[in-house]
Amino acid sequence: MSCIVCATRSGEGSRAVQLQAIRRSRDLGKRLIFLYVMDPHTVGKFDGKLLPAVKAELEWMGSTLLRIAQQRAQLLGLDTEIVIRHGDVRQEIGRFLSESQAELLLLGAPRGTSANVFGDDAVEQFAIAIQEKTHVPVEVVRPEAVANE
């Protein structure tokens, strides 16, 4: 069964993309999966001795963010699934899209990124790469767009 996947992280872009994913899931009658990829390398440089603590914090943060997203969806009557993956963000999102038979991926953009030309910022480039690799359509949701609806 096909589904919509909402890749989430922290920040306003994540809240906006979660709300948009909930709307799309409800409107299309598709199963919604909230995905968080835990990758300690995205934190930046840190003492290797801290790796277990960094992983534990990222796991806690991801779990908390996903439960909040799931509660938002439940308030609107949707039954959703939450998934945490470990590893490289791009690889894990691509792998999950294939495994889940996703028909759409939604990504949140950080506030203030440009929406003028598709592909002009990091999140757009990331979306293009995922779409080319998986052949799953990717939509980038910006906080400003959702706030204006």
N, C-alpha and C positions, 0 to 999 in steps of 0.2 A: 504494500500500500504506500502510495507516495505521501510526502509530507513537506512541510515548510520547516526550515531550520533557521533559527535565530542565534547567531554567534554573538555572545555577549561578553562584556568585560566591565570595568567600572567607568563612571563618568556619565555626563549628560547624554552623550551619544548612545550609550547602552540603554538608558531609560527610554529615549526616543525610539530606538529600534525595537525594543520590547513592545511598546505600545502599538507600533505599526505592525509588528508580527502578529500580535493578538487580533488586531482588526482584520488583517489579511486571512488569518486562519478562520476566523468567524465568518467572514464574507464568502470565502471559498469552500468552507466546510472541510478543511484539510486538518490533519493531525499536526500539532505544533510541538517541536522539540527545541528546547533552549540548550545551547551548547556552550561550554566554557573549556578552553584549552589552557592547562596549567603548564607554563614554560618558564622555569627559573631564569633562563637566559634573557628574558625580556626585562628583567629587573635592573640589569646593568652589572657592573663589576662589584663583587663582594668577596670577602674572605671565604675560601672553600669550607672552612670549619663551620660556617653559618648555613651551609646548604640544607641540612635537615630542618632547621628553623625556617628558612625561606620557603621550602617546599610545604611545610605545615601551614604557614601563614597563607600562602597562595591557595592551598586546598580549602582552608577555612573560608577565605574571601570568595572563591568561586562557588562553593556550596551555598554561602549566604546570598550571593547575588542571584543564583539560580532559584533559590527558594522564594526570594522576593518577586522575581519575574513570574514564577509559577502562581504565587498568591494573587498577583495582578490579574492573571488569566482566569483563575478560579472565581474571582469576584464577578467576572463577566460570563461565567458559566462554561468555561473551556476546561477540558481535562488535558493536561499537557504532560510531557515527559522532560526530565532534566538529565543531562549527560555531562560528565567531566572526563576529559581526555588529558593525557600527559604526553608532552613532547613538543616538537616544533609546530608552531601554530599553523603555518601554511600546509604542512604535510598532514597534520591531524584533521584539519577541516576538510581537506580534499578526501582523505580516507573515509571520514564519517559521511560525507555527502554520497559517496559511492555505496557504502554499506547500508545507509538508510533509504536509498532510492529517493532522495530528495528531489523535489521539482523546483524549489526556490530556496535561495540563501539570502538572508537579510543581514547586513552589517551596519553598525553604527559609526558615524563619522564624528570626530571630535568637534566641539564648537569652534567656529571661526575658520574651518577649512573651506576652500573655495568650491562652489557648486557650479561655476560658470562653464567649464569644459570638462567632459568626462575624461578622466585619466590625468588630471593636472595635479593631484596631490597623492600622498602615500596611501591613503585608504582606497582611493580610486584605482591606483596601480595594483594594489593588493586584490581588489575585486576583479579586475581584468585578468590577472594571473590565475586566480581560482576558477573563474569562468572558462578560460581557455583550457585549463588542465582537466576540469571535470565535466564541461559542457552543461553545467547547471546554471541557469540564469542567476545573477547576483544583483541585488538592489542595495544601494547605499542610502541610508536614512540619516538625515541631518537634524540635529536638535531644533534648529530654527524653523525647519519646515513643519515639524510636528507641532511645535508651539503655536504656529500660525493657523492651525486647523481648528 
